[in-house]
Amino acid sequence: MADEQQKTGLRGLFVTFDGIDGSGKSTAIKKVARELVKRGYDVLLTREPTDSWLGDAVNRAIREQADPFVIAFAFMADRALHVNRIVKWLEEGKIVLCDRYVDSTYAYQAAHMEGFMEKPIEWLKAMHEPFALCPDITLLFDISPEDALARVQGREELIMFEKVEFLSKVGQNYLLLLEDNPVMARIDASKSITAVASDCLKKILERIQDNPE
Protein backbone atom coordinates (compact mmCIF):
# COMPACT_ATOMS: atom_id res chain seq x y z
CA MET A 1 0.00 0.00 0.00
CA ALA A 2 2.81 2.43 0.88
CA ASP A 3 4.65 1.84 -2.40
CA GLU A 4 1.43 2.15 -4.38
CA GLN A 5 0.55 5.44 -2.69
CA GLN A 6 3.94 7.00 -3.38
CA LYS A 7 4.30 5.75 -6.96
CA THR A 8 0.88 6.97 -8.08
CA GLY A 9 1.29 10.39 -6.44
CA LEU A 10 -2.05 10.17 -4.67
CA ARG A 11 -3.03 12.80 -2.13
CA GLY A 12 -1.54 12.04 1.25
CA LEU A 13 -3.30 11.67 4.58
CA PHE A 14 -3.77 14.39 7.20
CA VAL A 15 -3.80 13.05 10.77
CA THR A 16 -4.06 15.24 13.86
CA PHE A 17 -3.24 14.28 17.44
CA ASP A 18 -5.09 16.22 20.12
CA GLY A 19 -5.79 16.21 23.84
CA ILE A 20 -5.02 18.04 27.05
CA ASP A 21 -1.48 18.81 28.18
CA GLY A 22 0.19 15.71 29.60
CA SER A 23 -1.97 13.29 27.62
CA GLY A 24 1.08 11.77 25.93
CA LYS A 25 0.25 12.72 22.35
CA SER A 26 3.64 14.36 21.64
CA THR A 27 5.46 11.17 22.64
CA ALA A 28 3.03 8.88 20.84
CA ILE A 29 3.12 10.84 17.57
CA LYS A 30 6.88 10.31 17.31
CA LYS A 31 6.52 6.58 17.86
CA VAL A 32 3.76 6.38 15.26
CA ALA A 33 5.83 8.36 12.76
CA ARG A 34 8.79 6.01 13.17
CA GLU A 35 6.59 2.95 12.68
CA LEU A 36 4.96 4.35 9.55
CA VAL A 37 8.38 5.16 8.08
CA LYS A 38 9.46 1.58 8.76
CA ARG A 39 6.44 0.43 6.76
CA GLY A 40 7.52 2.51 3.80
CA TYR A 41 5.29 5.56 4.11
CA ASP A 42 6.44 9.09 3.37
CA VAL A 43 5.74 10.82 6.70
CA LEU A 44 5.91 14.49 7.65
CA LEU A 45 5.78 15.35 11.36
CA THR A 46 4.58 18.85 12.27
CA ARG A 47 2.98 20.68 15.18
CA GLU A 48 1.11 23.74 16.39
CA PRO A 49 2.11 26.31 17.38
CA THR A 50 4.51 26.10 14.45
CA ASP A 51 8.21 26.96 14.47
CA SER A 52 7.50 30.14 12.50
CA TRP A 53 7.53 33.72 13.80
CA LEU A 54 3.75 33.42 14.12
CA GLY A 55 4.20 30.33 16.28
CA ASP A 56 6.63 32.32 18.43
CA ALA A 57 3.94 34.99 18.79
CA VAL A 58 1.47 32.36 19.99
CA ASN A 59 3.88 31.09 22.63
CA ARG A 60 4.64 34.63 23.77
CA ALA A 61 0.93 35.45 24.06
CA ILE A 62 0.45 32.37 26.24
CA ARG A 63 3.48 33.11 28.42
CA GLU A 64 2.29 36.69 28.97
CA GLN A 65 -1.27 35.50 29.66
CA ALA A 66 -2.72 37.73 26.99
CA ASP A 67 -6.41 38.43 26.46
CA PRO A 68 -8.21 35.25 25.29
CA PHE A 69 -9.13 36.88 21.97
CA VAL A 70 -5.50 37.87 21.36
CA ILE A 71 -4.41 34.28 21.92
CA ALA A 72 -7.20 32.91 19.72
CA PHE A 73 -6.36 35.24 16.83
CA ALA A 74 -2.64 34.46 17.21
CA PHE A 75 -3.41 30.76 16.88
CA MET A 76 -5.57 31.39 13.82
CA ALA A 77 -2.88 33.44 12.09
CA ASP A 78 -0.30 30.74 12.75
CA ARG A 79 -2.70 28.08 11.51
CA ALA A 80 -3.52 29.95 8.30
CA LEU A 81 0.17 29.85 7.38
CA HIS A 82 0.46 26.23 8.49
CA VAL A 83 -2.49 25.09 6.37
CA ASN A 84 -0.74 26.32 3.24
CA ARG A 85 2.24 24.13 4.09
CA ILE A 86 0.07 21.13 4.93
CA VAL A 87 -1.76 21.35 1.60
CA LYS A 88 1.57 21.29 -0.21
CA TRP A 89 2.77 18.25 1.75
CA LEU A 90 -0.48 16.40 1.05
CA GLU A 91 -0.19 17.17 -2.65
CA GLU A 92 3.24 15.51 -2.50
CA GLY A 93 1.55 12.35 -1.18
CA LYS A 94 2.87 12.56 2.38
CA ILE A 95 1.17 11.33 5.51
CA VAL A 96 1.12 14.48 7.63
CA LEU A 97 1.02 13.88 11.39
CA CYS A 98 0.21 17.07 13.27
CA ASP A 99 0.65 17.52 17.03
CA ARG A 100 -2.36 19.76 17.84
CA TYR A 101 -4.62 21.45 15.32
CA VAL A 102 -7.99 23.25 15.23
CA ASP A 103 -9.59 21.11 17.93
CA SER A 104 -7.03 22.39 20.42
CA THR A 105 -8.16 25.93 19.73
CA TYR A 106 -11.82 24.95 19.98
CA ALA A 107 -11.31 23.15 23.30
CA TYR A 108 -8.75 25.42 24.97
CA GLN A 109 -9.80 28.84 23.76
CA ALA A 110 -13.49 28.12 24.32
CA ALA A 111 -12.62 27.33 27.94
CA HIS A 112 -10.46 30.47 28.11
CA MET A 113 -13.28 32.59 26.67
CA GLU A 114 -15.81 31.39 29.21
CA GLY A 115 -17.50 34.48 30.64
CA PHE A 116 -16.37 36.66 27.73
CA MET A 117 -18.88 35.47 25.14
CA GLU A 118 -21.66 32.97 24.52
CA LYS A 119 -21.08 29.82 22.47
CA PRO A 120 -17.32 30.29 21.93
CA ILE A 121 -16.86 26.95 20.15
CA GLU A 122 -19.41 27.93 17.51
CA TRP A 123 -17.70 31.31 17.06
CA LEU A 124 -14.26 29.72 16.74
CA LYS A 125 -15.54 27.21 14.18
CA ALA A 126 -17.10 30.00 12.13
CA MET A 127 -13.81 31.93 12.17
CA HIS A 128 -11.92 28.89 10.86
CA GLU A 129 -14.42 27.91 8.18
CA PRO A 130 -12.90 30.00 5.34
CA PHE A 131 -9.40 28.53 5.61
CA ALA A 132 -9.08 25.51 7.91
CA LEU A 133 -8.37 22.13 6.35
CA CYS A 134 -10.39 19.19 7.63
CA PRO A 135 -8.21 16.29 8.87
CA ASP A 136 -8.75 12.80 7.51
CA ILE A 137 -8.67 11.56 11.09
CA THR A 138 -8.22 13.19 14.49
CA LEU A 139 -6.96 11.09 17.39
CA LEU A 140 -8.29 12.43 20.68
CA PHE A 141 -6.15 11.44 23.67
CA ASP A 142 -8.61 11.04 26.53
CA ILE A 143 -7.20 11.13 30.07
CA SER A 144 -8.16 12.67 33.41
CA PRO A 145 -6.66 16.10 34.19
CA GLU A 146 -5.17 14.73 37.41
CA ASP A 147 -3.30 11.94 35.63
CA ALA A 148 -2.21 14.28 32.84
CA LEU A 149 -0.82 16.90 35.20
CA ALA A 150 1.04 14.24 37.19
CA ARG A 151 3.01 13.58 34.01
CA VAL A 152 4.10 17.20 33.52
CA GLN A 153 5.01 18.13 37.09
CA GLY A 154 8.70 17.81 36.21
CA ARG A 155 8.54 20.70 33.74
CA GLU A 156 10.50 23.77 34.75
CA GLU A 157 7.51 26.06 34.27
CA LEU A 158 3.85 25.17 33.84
CA ILE A 159 1.91 27.40 31.45
CA MET A 160 -1.33 29.19 32.28
CA PHE A 161 -3.47 26.36 30.88
CA GLU A 162 -1.93 23.60 32.99
CA LYS A 163 -4.33 23.68 35.95
CA VAL A 164 -6.74 20.90 36.97
CA GLU A 165 -9.88 23.06 36.95
CA PHE A 166 -9.08 24.58 33.58
CA LEU A 167 -8.07 21.26 31.99
CA SER A 168 -11.34 19.75 33.23
CA LYS A 169 -13.23 22.34 31.18
CA VAL A 170 -10.97 21.69 28.20
CA GLY A 171 -11.54 17.95 28.51
CA GLN A 172 -15.30 18.49 28.54
CA ASN A 173 -15.02 20.59 25.39
CA TYR A 174 -13.04 17.84 23.68
CA LEU A 175 -15.79 15.34 24.48
CA LEU A 176 -18.37 17.71 23.02
CA LEU A 177 -16.29 17.92 19.86
CA LEU A 178 -16.02 14.13 19.76
CA GLU A 179 -19.81 13.81 19.68
CA ASP A 180 -20.05 16.07 16.62
CA ASN A 181 -16.99 15.02 14.61
CA PRO A 182 -17.18 11.86 12.47
CA VAL A 183 -13.41 11.80 11.83
CA MET A 184 -12.43 12.08 15.51
CA ALA A 185 -11.52 8.85 17.29
CA ARG A 186 -11.05 8.48 21.04
CA ILE A 187 -7.76 7.05 22.27
CA ASP A 188 -7.49 5.81 25.86
CA ALA A 189 -4.43 7.80 26.89
CA SER A 190 -4.30 6.25 30.37
CA LYS A 191 -2.64 3.17 28.86
CA SER A 192 1.12 2.74 28.50
CA ILE A 193 2.70 4.86 25.78
CA THR A 194 3.47 1.70 23.79
CA ALA A 195 -0.18 0.62 23.88
CA VAL A 196 -1.37 4.13 23.03
CA ALA A 197 0.95 4.39 20.04
CA SER A 198 -0.22 0.97 18.86
CA ASP A 199 -3.86 2.06 19.06
CA CYS A 200 -3.06 5.21 17.08
CA LEU A 201 -1.19 3.28 14.41
CA LYS A 202 -4.11 0.88 14.03
CA LYS A 203 -6.56 3.75 13.50
CA ILE A 204 -4.31 5.38 10.91
CA LEU A 205 -3.72 2.17 8.96
CA GLU A 206 -7.46 1.53 8.92
CA ARG A 207 -8.01 5.02 7.54
CA ILE A 208 -5.37 4.50 4.86
CA GLN A 209 -7.13 1.32 3.74
CA ASP A 210 -10.47 3.16 3.63
CA ASN A 211 -9.06 6.15 1.76
CA PRO A 212 -10.94 6.23 -1.54
CA GLU A 213 -8.00 7.92 -3.25
DASUL-V427782 format. One record per residue. RES is the residue in one small letter. PHI is phi in degrees with one decimal (NA if undefined). NEAR is the number of other C-alpha atoms within 10 Angstrom. Layout:
res=[RES & RES]
phi=[PHI & PHI]
near=[NEAR & NEAR]
This chain:
res=[m & a & d & e & q & q & k & t & g & l & r & g & l & f & v & t & f & d & g & i & d & g & s & g & k & s & t & a & i & k & k & v & a & r & e & l & v & k & r & g & y & d & v & l & l & t & r & e & p & t & d & s & w & l & g & d & a & v & n & r & a & i & r & e & q & a & d & p & f & v & i & a & f & a & f & m & a & d & r & a & l & h & v & n & r & i & v & k & w & l & e & e & g & k & i & v & l & c & d & r & y & v & d & s & t & y & a & y & q & a & a & h & m & e & g & f & m & e & k & p & i & e & w & l & k & a & m & h & e & p & f & a & l & c & p & d & i & t & l & l & f & d & i & s & p & e & d & a & l & a & r & v & q & g & r & e & e & l & i & m & f & e & k & v & e & f & l & s & k & v & g & q & n & y & l & l & l & l & e & d & n & p & v & m & a & r & i & d & a & s & k & s & i & t & a & v & a & s & d & c & l & k & k & i & l & e & r & i & q & d & n & p & e]
phi=[NA & -63.0 & -62.6 & -62.1 & -62.0 & -74.0 & -70.6 & -86.1 & 69.1 & -68.9 & -57.7 & -72.7 & -128.6 & -108.0 & -119.6 & -113.8 & -112.6 & -139.3 & 153.6 & -71.7 & -57.5 & 87.3 & -77.0 & 98.0 & -64.7 & -67.4 & -76.7 & -64.3 & -62.5 & -69.3 & -64.5 & -63.9 & -59.7 & -61.5 & -68.8 & -65.7 & -63.0 & -59.7 & -84.7 & 97.9 & -86.3 & -88.3 & -112.3 & -121.9 & -100.0 & -140.9 & -157.9 & -131.2 & -57.6 & -77.8 & -91.9 & -86.6 & -65.1 & -71.4 & -64.1 & -61.9 & -65.8 & -61.4 & -62.1 & -67.4 & -61.2 & -69.1 & -58.6 & -87.0 & 51.9 & -67.7 & -52.9 & -56.8 & -72.8 & -61.9 & -64.3 & -61.5 & -69.1 & -64.6 & -60.4 & -65.0 & -63.4 & -62.0 & -68.7 & -58.6 & -67.4 & -63.8 & -58.1 & -59.3 & -69.4 & -61.8 & -57.9 & -62.7 & -62.8 & -66.5 & -64.2 & -84.2 & 85.1 & -81.6 & -90.7 & -97.0 & -104.2 & -117.1 & -84.7 & 80.2 & -156.5 & -57.6 & -64.1 & -63.5 & -65.2 & -59.7 & -74.5 & -75.5 & -71.4 & -64.1 & -67.0 & -68.2 & -86.0 & -55.7 & 94.1 & -97.3 & -159.5 & -88.9 & 50.0 & -64.0 & -62.9 & -62.4 & -64.9 & -64.3 & -64.0 & -63.2 & -67.3 & -85.6 & -53.5 & -68.9 & -133.8 & -71.2 & -96.6 & -78.4 & -65.9 & -75.8 & -155.6 & -117.9 & -100.2 & -94.9 & -83.0 & -101.2 & -156.1 & -71.0 & -57.5 & -63.2 & -67.5 & -64.4 & -67.7 & -61.9 & -78.1 & -108.8 & -64.2 & -80.1 & -65.4 & -63.1 & -145.9 & -81.9 & -81.1 & -60.6 & -88.3 & -94.2 & -131.6 & -57.5 & -61.4 & -67.1 & -65.2 & -63.9 & -65.6 & -62.4 & -60.4 & -64.5 & -64.8 & -60.5 & -67.0 & -65.2 & -65.6 & -60.7 & -64.2 & -112.1 & -127.6 & -68.2 & -99.5 & -94.4 & -120.8 & -79.2 & -118.4 & -75.1 & -82.6 & -81.7 & -73.3 & -64.5 & -62.5 & -65.0 & -67.5 & -63.2 & -61.8 & -64.4 & -63.7 & -64.7 & -59.6 & -60.7 & -62.6 & -67.5 & -64.2 & -62.7 & -68.6 & -61.7 & -66.8 & -85.7 & -62.9 & -63.8 & -84.2]
near=[11 & 13 & 11 & 10 & 18 & 17 & 9 & 9 & 13 & 15 & 19 & 26 & 23 & 22 & 25 & 25 & 26 & 27 & 28 & 26 & 21 & 22 & 25 & 25 & 27 & 17 & 15 & 23 & 23 & 15 & 18 & 23 & 21 & 13 & 16 & 18 & 14 & 10 & 12 & 13 & 21 & 19 & 20 & 16 & 16 & 17 & 17 & 18 & 22 & 20 & 12 & 13 & 11 & 20 & 21 & 15 & 18 & 25 & 18 & 14 & 18 & 18 & 13 & 11 & 14 & 13 & 12 & 19 & 13 & 14 & 21 & 21 & 15 & 21 & 25 & 22 & 15 & 21 & 24 & 16 & 15 & 23 & 16 & 13 & 12 & 22 & 17 & 13 & 19 & 18 & 14 & 15 & 21 & 24 & 24 & 23 & 24 & 21 & 24 & 24 & 24 & 20 & 23 & 20 & 21 & 23 & 26 & 23 & 22 & 25 & 22 & 21 & 17 & 13 & 9 & 11 & 9 & 11 & 11 & 19 & 21 & 11 & 13 & 20 & 15 & 10 & 13 & 15 & 10 & 9 & 13 & 17 & 18 & 15 & 17 & 17 & 21 & 28 & 23 & 26 & 25 & 22 & 20 & 16 & 23 & 14 & 14 & 22 & 19 & 10 & 14 & 16 & 12 & 9 & 8 & 7 & 9 & 13 & 14 & 11 & 19 & 18 & 14 & 15 & 11 & 15 & 23 & 16 & 17 & 26 & 21 & 13 & 20 & 23 & 15 & 13 & 17 & 18 & 10 & 9 & 12 & 11 & 14 & 21 & 18 & 18 & 22 & 16 & 24 & 16 & 13 & 11 & 16 & 12 & 14 & 23 & 24 & 16 & 19 & 25 & 19 & 13 & 17 & 22 & 13 & 11 & 16 & 19 & 10 & 9 & 12 & 6 & 10]
